Amino acid sequence: MGVLNVTPDSFSDGGKFGDTDAAVRHALEMLDAGAAIIDIGGESTRPGAKPVSTEEELRRVVPVTRRIKELRPDAIVSVDTTKPAVARAAFEAGADMANDVRGAWEAPSGIPAIAAEFQAGLIIMHSRGTPETMRGLVDYDDVVAEVADALAKAAERVVTAGVARDAIIVDPGIGFAKDAAGNLLLMARVVELKRLGFPLLVGPSRKSFIGEVLNPESPPPPGERNWGTAGAVAWLAAAGVDFIRVHDVAAMRDVVAVVDAIAAL
């Protein structure tokens, strides 16, 4: 899954693809590099990020979605949003699935019912709080068990809302209300999340826990975490994770190709 942030403030590449033409061009590059899914985000969910209005998120997301689907009708497009109105408009523009980072919360967002209406896919991700508060919500008795339980319950709510069971993907939410130790533990025990019975998506790309591993005293900035990301991607691919969300599609596709070649022997 290739990350396409059409935001000015995303943690890694904010502002690079805010222009529709630049965003579409980058999406096509990622598809040509081997991305199976393009994930478009119009509101940053990095820790500390401020929310944007529905109107602004629509302005950022919908033209890009529509243009990608016009140029590459067979491309699978996911829209990363927590707003039902944005999900609906994205589906109307041709998006194939919604990536709901509030999907495992107790209160349903309204997006599952819209996904069901359009017979679309739905990614449900674990998190706590909001981008402004999540850094203070990282304490768990057993992060893997608690995340797995929340995802299982959320999946059942989504099915009740009408989404087909085989249209659901689950995501443990690396970096969302987890500290570095929690993120590493989720990855170390990722096979336990596979037992939920749904395709599994994990997004480690360039996140802060990688910087903390590489240099605890002075973590490198996001753009200098690609080698660390490659280590995470290799681990996840070897563990059988179905989808890995990354910024650098071409390089990480190579990583996965080698892992798959070894695993096939």
FENNORDA-V766071 format. One record per residue. RES is the residue in one small letter. OMEGA is omega in radians with two decimals (999 if undefined). Layout:
res->RES omega->OMEGA
res->RES omega->OMEGA
//
This chain:
res->m omega->3.14
res->g omega->-3.11
res->v omega->3.06
res->l omega->3.14
res->n omega->3.11
res->v omega->-3.04
res->t omega->3.06
res->p omega->-2.93
res->d omega->3.08
res->s omega->-2.92
res->f omega->-3.03
res->s omega->-3.01
res->d omega->3.14
res->g omega->3.09
res->g omega->-3.08
res->k omega->-3.03
res->f omega->3.13
res->g omega->3.08
res->d omega->-3.07
res->t omega->-3.12
res->d omega->3.13
res->a omega->-3.14
res->a omega->-3.13
res->v omega->3.12
res->r omega->3.14
res->h omega->3.09
res->a omega->3.13
res->l omega->3.09
res->e omega->-3.14
res->m omega->3.08
res->l omega->3.12
res->d omega->3.13
res->a omega->3.07
res->g omega->3.09
res->a omega->3.08
res->a omega->-3.10
res->i omega->2.97
res->i omega->-3.09
res->d omega->-3.04
res->i omega->3.11
res->g omega->-3.13
res->g omega->3.09
res->e omega->-3.13
res->s omega->3.06
res->t omega->3.08
res->r omega->3.10
res->p omega->3.12
res->g omega->-3.09
res->a omega->3.09
res->k omega->3.10
res->p omega->3.04
res->v omega->-3.11
res->s omega->3.06
res->t omega->-3.11
res->e omega->-3.14
res->e omega->3.13
res->e omega->3.06
res->l omega->-3.13
res->r omega->-3.12
res->r omega->-2.90
res->v omega->-2.93
res->v omega->-3.14
res->p omega->3.14
res->v omega->3.11
res->t omega->-3.09
res->r omega->-3.07
res->r omega->3.11
res->i omega->-3.11
res->k omega->3.06
res->e omega->-3.09
res->l omega->-3.12
res->r omega->-3.07
res->p omega->-3.11
res->d omega->3.13
res->a omega->3.06
res->i omega->-3.09
res->v omega->3.05
res->s omega->3.08
res->v omega->-3.10
res->d omega->-3.08
res->t omega->3.01
res->t omega->-3.04
res->k omega->3.11
res->p omega->-3.11
res->a omega->3.12
res->v omega->3.10
res->a omega->-3.12
res->r omega->-3.12
res->a omega->3.12
res->a omega->3.09
res->f omega->3.12
res->e omega->3.12
res->a omega->3.06
res->g omega->-3.14
res->a omega->-3.07
res->d omega->-3.12
res->m omega->3.03
res->a omega->3.10
res->n omega->-3.00
res->d omega->-3.10
res->v omega->3.00
res->r omega->-2.98
res->g omega->-3.10
res->a omega->3.09
res->w omega->3.11
res->e omega->-3.11
res->a omega->3.12
res->p omega->-3.04
res->s omega->-3.01
res->g omega->-3.14
res->i omega->3.14
res->p omega->-3.14
res->a omega->3.12
res->i omega->3.07
res->a omega->3.11
res->a omega->-3.14
res->e omega->-3.11
res->f omega->-3.08
res->q omega->-3.08
res->a omega->3.05
res->g omega->-3.14
res->l omega->3.02
res->i omega->3.10
res->i omega->-3.04
res->m omega->3.09
res->h omega->3.01
res->s omega->2.99
res->r omega->3.05
res->g omega->3.13
res->t omega->3.07
res->p omega->-3.13
res->e omega->-3.05
res->t omega->-2.95
res->m omega->-3.12
res->r omega->3.09
res->g omega->-3.05
res->l omega->-3.01
res->v omega->-3.10
res->d omega->3.12
res->y omega->2.96
res->d omega->3.07
res->d omega->-2.99
res->v omega->-3.09
res->v omega->-3.14
res->a omega->-3.10
res->e omega->3.09
res->v omega->3.13
res->a omega->-3.14
res->d omega->-3.14
res->a omega->3.14
res->l omega->3.13
res->a omega->3.14
res->k omega->3.13
res->a omega->3.13
res->a omega->3.12
res->e omega->3.08
res->r omega->-3.13
res->v omega->3.09
res->v omega->3.11
res->t omega->3.12
res->a omega->3.05
res->g omega->3.12
res->v omega->3.12
res->a omega->-3.11
res->r omega->-3.11
res->d omega->3.07
res->a omega->-3.06
res->i omega->2.99
res->i omega->3.12
res->v omega->-3.05
res->d omega->-3.12
res->p omega->3.07
res->g omega->3.08
res->i omega->3.13
res->g omega->-3.13
res->f omega->-3.11
res->a omega->2.98
res->k omega->3.02
res->d omega->-3.07
res->a omega->-3.14
res->a omega->3.12
res->g omega->3.11
res->n omega->-3.13
res->l omega->3.14
res->l omega->3.08
res->l omega->3.13
res->m omega->3.14
res->a omega->-3.08
res->r omega->-3.03
res->v omega->3.12
res->v omega->3.09
res->e omega->3.10
res->l omega->3.07
res->k omega->-3.10
res->r omega->3.08
res->l omega->3.08
res->g omega->3.08
res->f omega->2.98
res->p omega->-3.03
res->l omega->3.06
res->l omega->3.06
res->v omega->-3.10
res->g omega->-3.13
res->p omega->-2.82
res->s omega->3.01
res->r omega->-3.03
res->k omega->-2.95
res->s omega->-3.13
res->f omega->3.09
res->i omega->3.09
res->g omega->3.12
res->e omega->3.08
res->v omega->-3.05
res->l omega->-3.14
res->n omega->-3.08
res->p omega->-3.10
res->e omega->-3.11
res->s omega->-3.07
res->p omega->3.11
res->p omega->3.12
res->p omega->-3.05
res->p omega->-3.10
res->g omega->3.13
res->e omega->-3.11
res->r omega->-3.06
res->n omega->3.13
res->w omega->3.07
res->g omega->3.07
res->t omega->3.14
res->a omega->3.09
res->g omega->3.12
res->a omega->-3.13
res->v omega->3.13
res->a omega->3.14
res->w omega->-3.09
res->l omega->3.12
res->a omega->3.13
res->a omega->3.14
res->a omega->3.10
res->g omega->3.08
res->v omega->-2.99
res->d omega->-3.11
res->f omega->3.11
res->i omega->-3.05
res->r omega->-3.03
res->v omega->3.04
res->h omega->-3.05
res->d omega->-3.00
res->v omega->-3.04
res->a omega->-3.11
res->a omega->-3.09
res->m omega->3.02
res->r omega->3.09
res->d omega->3.11
res->v omega->-3.10
res->v omega->3.14
res->a omega->3.13
res->v omega->3.10
res->v omega->-3.12
res->d omega->3.13
res->a omega->3.11
res->i omega->-3.09
res->a omega->-3.09
res->a omega->-3.09
res->l omega->999
//
